[in-house]
Amino acid sequence: MTATPPATPPIPTRRSRVRRWLRVILIAITLLLFVAVALDHLFPLHLPAPDTGSTVVLARDGTPLRAFADSDGVWRYPVTAKQVSPLYLAALLHYEDRWFYRHPGINPYALARGLAGGLRHGHIVSGGSTLTMQVARIIQPIPHTFGGKLVQILRALQLEAHLSKAQILDLYLNHAPFGGPIEGVDAASWAYLGKPASQLSRAEAALLAVLPQSPSRLRPDRHPEAARAARDKVLQRMRDLGVWSAAQVRDAAIEPVVARSLRAPLSAALLAERLHQQQPQARRITTTIDADLQRAAEDRVTTYLARLPARTSAALLVVDNATLEASVYVGTAEFADPVRLGHVDMVRAPRSPGSTLKPFLYGLALDDGLITSQSLLIDAPQDFGGYRPGNFDEAFIGPVSVAEALQRSLNVPAVDLLDRVGPTRFVARLANGGIDLGLPDGAKPNLSIILGGASTRLENLVGAYTAFANGGVAGTPRYTPQQPARPRRLLSPGAAWIIRDVLAHNPADVEGAPLEGTINRHATVAWKTGTSYGYRDAWAIGVTDRWTIGVWIGRPDGTPSPGQYGAVTALPLLFQIADMLPQRGGVHRVQPASVRAVDICWPLGVAAAATPANLCRQRRSAWVLDDALPPTFAERDLGAWTSALLTLRVNASGQRLSGACHAPHEHTIQLARWPALATPWLSVDDRASSALPPLAPGCTADSLDVAAPIRIAGLGNGTTLRRAPNSDKPLRVTLRALGAQGTVQWLLDGRLQGTSEDAEPLSLALQQPGRHTVTALARSGAFSSLQLDVAD
């Protein structure tokens, strides 16, 4: 039996061999994918979170004002590739990784070249790293070894699997090291070059493209020559690759490597801190601040304060009237200066506003029809239920107009007006306009508010003062474009226009006005000053067509600065800031139809056209709102004294007839009587025109005689006095007001010295040599004056 030969295995065909290799490759790929997925889960990427890290607060044009480092002390300004100069992106990609958009994270040719160089030299000469591999090393420390290179490759592949090319590029732009605490190209551009990364020249782009290769060795602020050599190498590469022309590279190579000392920006520091606290998660906060104006203003404040007492600080806020956007915000004289308490933001610190609220009071009185711009007020000692206000200079000037009382910031007329308007109503109107006054716990609005007896903030005052440029509508200063303005009606357009006109025409001879010549130069600035009790706060607020400017100067701890007050301390700085601000772009406010000029007469206060000539003692041109012509305010508690128009019966000799007393040829006359408290300051003619005719013989005395005259006893008019020899004590005199009933107020040269009751004696000190006027003023309006000379 013949044996059967063994079967010959079939010869694999070409197709079967291909199928086998495909199965092997598929299995290998599956295993690799499985391993890759397993490794990806075992060793996940730790990418920087987009909402963590440093924060940069920017000016309106993108200039960094202040940067806040992250928890590691790193300064980083977040950007995307769209916010970076195309010149920089071109230099970076062509020098570091020309195939960035084509490779999967690694460049085999570059790796092979780097491996060959390493084997030849025994250490890594060229790592062959792509940008993706560099990002892998940036986000995770990897040693510069062959093993580390393998980890870097795996991480690069991981990055490409999880992120897009744009995301990987943004990681590099924001986290590449540039020396010191600086990371990211935008932070480096600002730190070294003082400009954003969107505005780089070719030379600057080449410098920043190469700097991360060796940030310590190539730092341009420390090693400019090494930095220049590295930059020129990039420029040559760009020329060789034909990206930039030879002429462009030649021009770029001429630029010197000039870098600023590495420092973080610190402008509008307290505003930046404020916004960072409000938006702790934001990484880029854009403000309304004008970077150039801010720097100039900070320099002005620093220079100005050098001549003021130690520990003095300042705050400055400049707001655009049209948008209510703050262009300048200086919260302190010198940030973080412990002597000046530079960490305290005085733009929003509650302080006594002094007299800065007076314009709103007069505006409200205009809206109420209580006054015109030239209504007669009296600046004389008065008692408002136990409250006896005095003026800043302790003197009184008698009859004044509304405009003069506001311009001179007289206290008694303002308190008198507030008493008629009502403190509670006034406080409510201010709150509606954005000024929330801080009162002591349990306290109710009172008359002291108008003299600074409450607290408010500089930003609230500035926001309210914009009403004088915006037709009576106030608003909240805006510090970011997203912040709402919250416009609120504070005054009518007519009242706001009249008050601004009054403040814009402050005469040069006003007490405490700035140096000669400044008033005319700043005629377009409507300004008001204020000083709090004890010289603690000096204020100046100014309004132009375009800007509202607020200045505060004082000590943040509230201690007094004797001799420093609004007109001499804050007002000059206000005018310096007004001088440096651009004025174009503002809207000139035309006179509203509700306002017209009308001639009025003192003392009655009504229209001159309706007043007989003999009753018009002083004629004044007044701004009138809505045709309201209110008469002069009536007297307060002055017994029988009657101010304003008085009609009397007189006989043929002009003697007064009372009650049932009659005489042949009797007739009536009219007197325009001045307020009683004004009489000590009246001229002889004005006083005579207001005096009552004598009572006719035989007529019964009437109540008009209650205001009997008084006489000063103790010294005669024109007496000359001399201090005792070898005495350093002031000369003192003792006087009485004979015929007085009730309280008598004693004034020396217009300054209140004290009070007495009835005919009680009063001792006065005569400190200075020369002529002095002593006045005794009774509540009834009766007064007496005498002249004394003190020999030197």
SULJO-V12403 format. One record per residue. N is the residue number from 0. BURIAL is b if it has 16 or more other C-alpha atoms within 10 Angstrom, else e. Layout:
N,BURIAL  N,BURIAL
//
This chain:
0,e  1,e  2,e  3,e  4,e  5,e  6,e  7,e  8,e  9,e  10,e  11,e  12,e  13,e  14,e  15,e  16,e  17,e  18,e  19,e  20,e  21,e  22,e  23,e  24,e  25,e  26,e  27,e  28,e  29,e  30,e  31,e  32,e  33,e  34,e  35,e  36,e  37,e  38,e  39,e  40,e  41,e  42,e  43,e  44,e  45,e  46,e  47,e  48,e  49,e  50,e  51,e  52,b  53,b  54,b  55,b  56,b  57,b  58,b  59,b  60,e  61,b  62,b  63,b  64,b  65,b  66,b  67,b  68,b  69,e  70,e  71,e  72,e  73,b  74,b  75,b  76,b  77,b  78,b  79,e  80,b  81,e  82,e  83,b  84,b  85,b  86,b  87,b  88,b  89,b  90,b  91,b  92,b  93,b  94,b  95,b  96,b  97,e  98,e  99,b  100,e  101,e  102,e  103,b  104,b  105,b  106,b  107,e  108,e  109,b  110,b  111,e  112,e  113,b  114,b  115,e  116,b  117,b  118,e  119,e  120,e  121,e  122,e  123,b  124,e  125,e  126,b  127,b  128,b  129,b  130,b  131,b  132,b  133,b  134,b  135,b  136,b  137,e  138,b  139,e  140,e  141,e  142,e  143,e  144,e  145,e  146,e  147,e  148,b  149,e  150,b  151,b  152,b  153,b  154,b  155,b  156,b  157,b  158,b  159,b  160,e  161,e  162,e  163,e  164,b  165,e  166,e  167,b  168,b  169,b  170,b  171,b  172,b  173,b  174,b  175,b  176,b  177,b  178,b  179,e  180,b  181,b  182,b  183,b  184,b  185,b  186,b  187,b  188,b  189,b  190,b  191,b  192,b  193,e  194,b  195,b  196,b  197,b  198,b  199,b  200,e  201,b  202,b  203,b  204,b  205,b  206,b  207,b  208,b  209,b  210,b  211,b  212,b  213,e  214,b  215,e  216,e  217,b  218,b  219,b  220,b  221,e  222,e  223,b  224,e  225,e  226,b  227,b  228,e  229,b  230,b  231,b  232,b  233,b  234,b  235,b  236,b  237,b  238,b  239,e  240,e  241,e  242,e  243,b  244,e  245,e  246,e  247,e  248,b  249,b  250,e  251,b  252,b  253,e  254,e  255,e  256,b  257,e  258,b  259,e  260,e  261,b  262,e  263,b  264,b  265,e  266,b  267,b  268,b  269,b  270,b  271,b  272,b  273,e  274,b  275,b  276,e  277,e  278,e  279,e  280,e  281,b  282,b  283,b  284,b  285,b  286,b  287,b  288,b  289,b  290,b  291,e  292,b  293,b  294,b  295,e  296,b  297,b  298,e  299,e  300,b  301,e  302,e  303,b  304,b  305,e  306,e  307,e  308,e  309,e  310,b  311,b  312,b  313,b  314,b  315,b  316,b  317,b  318,b  319,b  320,b  321,e  322,e  323,b  324,b  325,b  326,b  327,b  328,b  329,b  330,b  331,b  332,b  333,b  334,b  335,e  336,e  337,e  338,e  339,b  340,b  341,b  342,b  343,b  344,b  345,b  346,b  347,e  348,b  349,b  350,b  351,b  352,b  353,b  354,b  355,b  356,b  357,b  358,b  359,b  360,b  361,b  362,b  363,b  364,b  365,b  366,b  367,e  368,b  369,b  370,b  371,b  372,b  373,b  374,b  375,b  376,b  377,b  378,b  379,b  380,b  381,b  382,e  383,e  384,e  385,e  386,e  387,e  388,b  389,b  390,b  391,e  392,e  393,e  394,b  395,b  396,b  397,b  398,b  399,b  400,b  401,b  402,b  403,b  404,b  405,b  406,b  407,b  408,b  409,b  410,b  411,b  412,b  413,b  414,b  415,b  416,b  417,b  418,e  419,e  420,b  421,e  422,b  423,e  424,e  425,b  426,b  427,e  428,b  429,b  430,b  431,b  432,b  433,b  434,b  435,b  436,b  437,b  438,e  439,e  440,e  441,e  442,e  443,e  444,b  445,b  446,b  447,b  448,b  449,b  450,b  451,b  452,b  453,b  454,b  455,b  456,b  457,b  458,b  459,b  460,b  461,b  462,b  463,b  464,b  465,b  466,b  467,b  468,b  469,b  470,b  471,b  472,b  473,b  474,b  475,b  476,b  477,b  478,b  479,b  480,e  481,e  482,e  483,e  484,b  485,e  486,b  487,b  488,b  489,b  490,b  491,b  492,b  493,b  494,b  495,b  496,b  497,b  498,b  499,b  500,b  501,b  502,b  503,b  504,b  505,b  506,b  507,e  508,e  509,e  510,e  511,b  512,b  513,b  514,e  515,e  516,e  517,e  518,b  519,e  520,e  521,b  522,e  523,b  524,b  525,b  526,b  527,b  528,b  529,b  530,b  531,b  532,b  533,e  534,b  535,b  536,b  537,b  538,b  539,b  540,b  541,b  542,b  543,b  544,b  545,b  546,b  547,b  548,b  549,b  550,b  551,b  552,b  553,b  554,b  555,b  556,e  557,e  558,e  559,e  560,b  561,e  562,e  563,b  564,b  565,b  566,b  567,b  568,b  569,b  570,b  571,b  572,b  573,b  574,b  575,e  576,b  577,b  578,e  579,e  580,e  581,e  582,e  583,e  584,e  585,e  586,e  587,e  588,e  589,e  590,e  591,b  592,e  593,e  594,b  595,e  596,e  597,b  598,b  599,b  600,b  601,b  602,b  603,b  604,b  605,b  606,b  607,b  608,e  609,e  610,b  611,e  612,e  613,e  614,b  615,b  616,b  617,e  618,b  619,b  620,e  621,b  622,b  623,b  624,b  625,e  626,e  627,b  628,b  629,b  630,b  631,b  632,b  633,e  634,b  635,e  636,e  637,b  638,e  639,e  640,b  641,b  642,b  643,b  644,e  645,e  646,e  647,b  648,b  649,b  650,b  651,e  652,e  653,b  654,b  655,b  656,b  657,b  658,e  659,e  660,e  661,b  662,e  663,e  664,e  665,b  666,e  667,e  668,e  669,e  670,b  671,b  672,b  673,b  674,b  675,b  676,b  677,b  678,b  679,b  680,e  681,e  682,e  683,e  684,e  685,b  686,e  687,e  688,b  689,b  690,e  691,e  692,b  693,e  694,b  695,b  696,e  697,e  698,e  699,e  700,e  701,e  702,e  703,e  704,e  705,e  706,b  707,e  708,b  709,b  710,b  711,b  712,e  713,e  714,b  715,e  716,e  717,e  718,e  719,e  720,b  721,e  722,b  723,e  724,e  725,e  726,e  727,e  728,e  729,e  730,b  731,e  732,e  733,e  734,b  735,b  736,b  737,b  738,e  739,b  740,b  741,e  742,b  743,b  744,b  745,b  746,b  747,b  748,b  749,b  750,b  751,b  752,b  753,e  754,b  755,b  756,b  757,b  758,b  759,e  760,b  761,b  762,e  763,b  764,e  765,b  766,e  767,e  768,e  769,e  770,e  771,b  772,b  773,b  774,b  775,b  776,b  777,b  778,b  779,b  780,b  781,b  782,b  783,b  784,b  785,b  786,b  787,b  788,b  789,b  790,e  791,e
//
